[in-house]
């Protein structure tokens, strides 16, 4: 599981300068056992998880956050014998593996701002239950109402990016996986060796071909964008996820990517304002992509981990609908995470059915081979978890976007909140999304982004992109991000000298 540090900064910017958002906490100055000794001041460049890993005396996956341009830093890494490097534009860094001695060496450089841990992010766990079939979930969120309206909506033409373990060929998805990309350098290809991504894809957009319509996803004519980040065990490096999100943003208009599903979580509770993954999902959200994430399967009153802790995204918990359309027998799934984030935010935002969900099977995958008892025929599998609740919401979002192509993510979230079917269940947020009611809604469309404070990396980007002397005092929900791009910033001119990171 991913173990990022809790890093933070406060903006108080002279020209193109980033300063600490949070009061910095000094790192211990004593040298770690088994690691090289170097100037104590350099230790501030290393986050807590890197320092801990250095005690093990092994190669450590890291992201080196650079102060200036990346070419020289990357060339110097190669000269020290480092062969594999991946650039991470969001955060302006390079992902690689380094020994403790090389970490010590590079932490002394003036062009290195920070070295953070690039540990694995894990897909949200999926439980398996063979006790009953569940085919009610499209009706529970009234996708059926959207399909059968006067102007039927099926998600046609809307691109949904699935950042997951890949998507394998399946009759229910045939012809609608319109692009495949792999961002995990440890695996080859974009097929789903694990089984998780194909399952998520079927819930979003399966059309029921292989079941004669018995098992249909929420938006059965939506297009799928397959962005593989996970390996055959379900693990992915943080850098791969961030690069996949950036790719989705850069290719948004080409493939009409309007929704992004992330059924994965980090494993350390931290502020959404300091998490690099939260920076990435906010960037996508503010650039016009609805981001839907799983709440997690750690049960009630549990920590909310990135990106589920972010106020901009739509965080989805799981219910057990007991296979019926009536809501009065629904219960919150015992595994569904809910609680208050480190920033005092109540999550999840919504719930969706997440027990005994039948969806598409990736043949030959880890799921198919290890869980034969949970297969439904030869083409489907039955799963439980917030992993399978989140794509239900992604499908609902795709239906709404088809009906309102110009809607912004904050507006869509506002409509879903205004039209949700409330549940008298602790930890259920606003309740179930109601696709039919949302599409028919003619009231005032509020913006759920109103009053929110974006991630610190985003603030730095905004100031740098606009060549501002100081951070403006603005209401961030009124700011246009359309012209702001990670690629538009000349990072060589950004001063990080006033940065103070807290661990």
N, C-alpha and C positions, 0 to 999 in steps of 0.2 A: 504494500500500500504506500501511497505517496506521503512523504513526511516533509512538507515544506516548512521553512521557518516562519515565525511570525515577524515579518519585517514591516516597518512603517516609516512614513516621512510626512513632514508638514511643509506646505507651500508658503514661503515668504520670500518672494522672488525678486532680487535685483535682476537685471537684464539676463534672460535666458538661463536663469539659475534655479535649481531645485533645492529646497531646504526641508528640514524634517517636518512631517505631519504629526508624528507622535514624539514625545520626549524620549530621547534615546536612552537606552539602558546600557551602561558600559559592560563590555565583555570582560570576563575574568582574565587577568593578565598573566597568570602562571602558565607555563608551557604544559601542553598535554603530554601524558606519558606516551612514549612510542612515536612521537611526531617531532619534526624538526623544530628547533627553537629559532625564532626570528623576532624582529622588533615588535613589541607589544602593540604599537599603533597599527601595524598591518593586520592584526587579528580582527579589527573592525570590518575588514572587507569580506569576512567569511561568516555565513550564517550558522546558526547553532547546529543544524543537522549536518553540515559539512564538517564542523569541528568534531562532532560525535563520530562521524564515519572515519575521520582521520585516525582515530584511536585504533581502528581495526587493521590498519596497515595494508589496505587493499586499494585497488583502483576504484575511483569514486565517480559516479555520473554527476556532472555539474553543468550549470549554465553560467558562463562568464558574462556579466553585464559590463559592456564597454562604455567608456566615457566618450571616445571619439570614433573614427572610422574603424571598420572591422578588418580591412585587408592586411594591415601590418600585424595585428594581433593573431590573425589566422595563420599568416606566414610563419610567425615566430613559434606558434604551436607546432606546426609541421616540422620546423627545424629541430625541435626537441624530441622528435620521434612520434608525435601524436598523428595518427593516420586518419581517424574518422572524426570529422567535425560537421555540425549542422548549424546553419545560421537560424536565429530566432528573431525575426524583425520586431515582433511585439515584445518589448523589453530591451531591444537592441543588444542582442547577445549572441554567443556561440555555445552550442551544446556539444559536450565531448566527455571523455573519461580521462581523469588525471590521477596520478599517484599523489600521495601526501606531499612529497618533496616538490613536485611540479605545482601543486596548489600553493604551497608556501612561496615558491618562486614568483608565480604570476600575481599573487596578492600584493607584492611589493611594487608592481608597476603603476605608473601614474595614469596609464590609459585604461586601467581596470577599476571599475566602480564597486563591483560586488561579485562574489562568487556564491551562487545558491545551489541547493541540492536539486538535481533532476531525477528524483526517485520516481518509481512507477505510480501511476494513477490506475486504480482498479475499477473495472466495470461494477456497477451496483449488483450485489449478489442476487442470484435468481433461485428461488425455491421451486421444488417440483412436487406436485400433488396429483395423484392418480384417482382420487376419490370421486370426482364428478366432472362432467363437461360444463363449460361456461361459454355460452354463445350470446349472452344478453348484453355484453358491454357496448356494442354500437347503439343499441336502443337506450341504454342508461344515460348516455350523454346526448341522446337524440340526434345522432348522425343520420338515423333512418328518416327523421323528419326533413333533414336537409336534402337527402337523396330524392324524396318523393314530393317536394314542393312544386309550386307552379313553375318555377325555374329551377330544376334539379341541380344540386351542387354536389360534385364528387371530388373536388380538388384538381380538376383538369387544368393542366398547364402550370400548376404551382410546384416549384421545386422545394423539396424538403431534404436538407443535408443530414445524413446520419453519420455522426462521428462515433465510431464503434469498432467492432472487431472485423468489419468487412461485410459484404453482402454476397452470398452465393446465388447462382442461378436457381430460379424456382418458377414453376408455371404461373403462380399468382402474381409474380412481379415482372413477367416477361415483357420486354420492350420498354419498360419504364425506369430502369436503372440507366440513366442517360450518360453518366460519366463515372469512372472509377479512378481513384487515386490512393496511393499507399504512402503514408508519412512515417511509418515505422521502419527504420533502417536495419532492424534485425530480422525482418521477414521479407519474403518475396511475394509480390502479387497482391491483389485486393480481395481475393476470395476469403470466405469466412471459415477459418480453421477452428474457431471456438464455438460458434453457433449463436452467439448473443446478438450480433448485428443483424443477421437474417431474420431472427425472431422479432426484433424491434421494427425492421422494415415492413414485415407482414402486418403488424398491428397498425402501422401508419397507413399503408397503401395496398395491402393484399386485395386482390379482386375476386378471390374464391374460385378461380378456374379449376383447381385440382380437387375441389370438394363440391362441385356443382352448386356453388353459392352458399354452402353451409357456414363457412368461416371467411368472413369478409372484414377487411380493415376499415378504418374510419373514413379515409379519403381514397377510395379505390381507383381513382384515375390520376392521382398526383404523381409527379415525377420524383425519382429518388436520386440523390447525389451521394455516392458511396465514398466516404472518406475514411479509409482504414487507419487506425492508430494502434490497435491492440494486437498482441501476438496470440498464439494458440492457447495461452493460459489465462487470457483476459487482462494482461498487464500492458501498460503503455507509459512511455516517458512523458513528462509534462511538456517538453519541447515539441513532441509530435502533435499533441493536442492543440497547442498554441498555433503551430504552423498550419494545421488543418483548418482552424477557425479563420486565420488570416486568408487562406486560400479561398474559403467560402465567401468572405467579404469581397476579395478582389474579383471573383468570378460571379458575383451576385447577379449582375445584369445579363450576363451571357446565358446563364441557366435559370434565370428567374428564381434564385434561391431566396425564399421569403421566410422559411422556418428552419431551425437547426435543433436537432435532438441530441441531448447529452445524457445518456443513462449511465453516468459514471461520476465518481467522487474522489476527492483527496481524502486524507485520513488525519488531518490535524486541524483543530479548530483555530481559526484566526479571523481577523477583521477582513471583510470583503474589500476594504480600501487598500489593503497591502498585498493581496494575493495576485500573482501574475496570471493565473487562470481566470480569476474574476475580471482582471483588466481585459483579457481577450474576449470574454463573453459580453462585457459591456460595450466593447468596441463594435462587435457585430450588432448588438441591439441598437446602438445609437446610429449605426449605418443602415438601419432599416430591416434587420433580420430578427424575427421573433425567436428567442432562445428558450427552449423548454428543457428542464433538468429534473432528474429523479431526486426525491428527498432523501433516500437512503433507507436501509433496512436494519437500523440499530434500535428500533423500538421507541417508546415514549420518553419524553424529557431527555432526549439525547442531544449531543452536540450536532450542529448543522455545519457541514463541511462545504468548502468551495467545490463547484460553483452554486450549490443549493442555498448558500447563505447570502446570495447577492439580491438586493432589492429590485434590480432591473429585470431579472429573469422571471420566468414562470416556474415555480417550484411545485412539484406534484407528489403528493403522498398516495397511499394505496388503501382501498377498501375491499371488503369481501361483500359482493352483491348477492351471494348465495344462489347465483344463477337465475335470479328473478328480476322482473322489471320494477317491482315495488321497492321504494326506498325505505319503507318502514322496518324492513328486516335487515337492512345493511348495517355492517359494523366496520369500524376501522380495523384494518389488518393488524394483527399483533406485532408484526415486524416493522410497520410503517413509522418512520422517524418524524417526530414533531418536537418543537421546543422553541427556545429563544436563542438567537445567534449572539455572538460576542458583541455585536453592535446593537443589541436590544431589539432586533426585528423578530416578529413572530412568523414562523414558517411551519408547514408549507402554505402556499397561496391557495391551492385547490387540492382535491383528491380525485381519483378516478379508479375504476375497478382494477384490482391488481392480484386477484386470486383465481387460479385455474383458468388462465387465459390461453386459448388455443391459437397458435400462430404458426408461421412458416418455419420449416425445418431445413437447416443446412446439411445436406447429405455428407456423411463421413466426418462430421465435425466432432469436437469433444462432447458436445451435448448429445449428439446422436449415438455415439459409441458408449458413453459412460452411463446414460440414463435410458436404457431401452424400455423400462417400465412406463415411461412417461410419453412415449411416442403415441401419436394418434394416427393410425394407418402408417403409410410410408412417406407422407409429405408434411406432417404437422407434429407439433409437440405442445405439451401443456405446461405453462410456467406460472410462477407467482413472484411478485416483488414490485418495488417501486419502479424497477427497470421497465416493466410492462405497463405500468400506469402512465408514465411520462409520454410514451408514443401515442397513447389515446388522445392526450391533450395536443400533441403535435398535429395529429390528424384533424382535430377540431379547428386548430389555427389555420390549417390549409384550406378547409372548407370556407372559413370566414374570409380569408384573403381572396379566394376566388370570387366571392360576392362583393368585396370592397378592395380592389387591387391597389389603391393608393393609401390604404390604412398604415399608420405607423405602429410600431410595436407597443408603445405606451398606450395608444388609443385602443388597440385590440385588447390589451390586458384590461383596460378600463371597462370596455363593453362586456367582457367575460365576467368581470367582478359584478357589474350591474345586473347581469341576467342569470347568474349562477343559481343552482338549486341548493339552497342551504340545507345542511344536515345538523341534527342535534347530537353531534359527535365531537368530543374533545379531540383536537388535533386534525380537524378536517378543513381548516381554513374557511374559504368562502363556500365550500361544498363542491358539487359536481358542476363542471361546465355544461351548458345547455346549448348545443349547436343551433338547434332550430330557433330557440328564443333569441339568441345573439344575432342571428342573421336577420330576424324579423324586427329587431330593435330599432326604433325611430327616435328615441329620446336623445338628450344631450350626450355627446360622446366626450367623456372626461379623459384626461391623460394621467395614467397611473405613475408616470415619471415625475409628476409635479412635486417639487420640493426635495428631490433626491440629490445626494451628493456623490459624484462619480469616484471611481477608483483613482488613487493618486497618480498612477502611471498615465491615465487618461488626461489628468490635469496638466501634467508635464507636456504631453503631446500637444494639447491645445495651445498652451503658451508658446511652445517652440514653433509650432506650425504657423502661428499668427505673428511671430516675431514681437511678442509683447514684452514690455519692460517689467510688468508685474502681473500677478494673477488678478484678473478683473473680478470685481464683486458683482456676480451675476446670479440670476436664477438659472441653474444649469438646464432645466427642462425647456428653456426658451432658446438655447444655443443651437445653431445649425452645425452639424458635424459633417455635412455632405462634402465639404472641400478639405476636410482634415484627413490626412493619410500618414501612416508610418513612413511611407516612402517619400513624403514631401518634406520631411525634416532633414536639415543638414546637421547631423549629430555631432560633427566635428566642432560646431560652434556652441554647443550646449555645455554650460558649466555645471559640474556636479560638486563643486568644492564645498558648497554649503549643506550637502546632504549629510544627515545623521540618521543612521539606521538603528532601529531598536530590535533587540531579540527578546 
